[in-house]
């Protein structure tokens, strides 16, 4: 059940705090700023991940080659490279890509 609904787009959330962060996508509010570079974020968790850029912390390791990454999402993208997975396909020509951003550019 997702009782917390966004009045702007109707998306539902299980927790009120998730709705609060989501609303910032509509308002552009980014209250969590990096003390090093000033970049700001809607969610404190996104700031925590960003701070690893400055600290050099890379807690997520690839089981295949040992390369380390600052976020689990970066590790997953890297693992797709090993597996050859290309989950983002163009509906017009059939060409596939490892990242959705590459498909968008295509």
Secondary structure, 3 states (H helix, E strand, C coil): CCCEECCCCCCEECCHHHHHHHHHHHHCCCCEECCCCCCEECCHHHHHHHHHHHHCCCCEECCCCCCEECCHHHHHHHHHHHHCCCCEECCCCCCEECCHHHHHHC
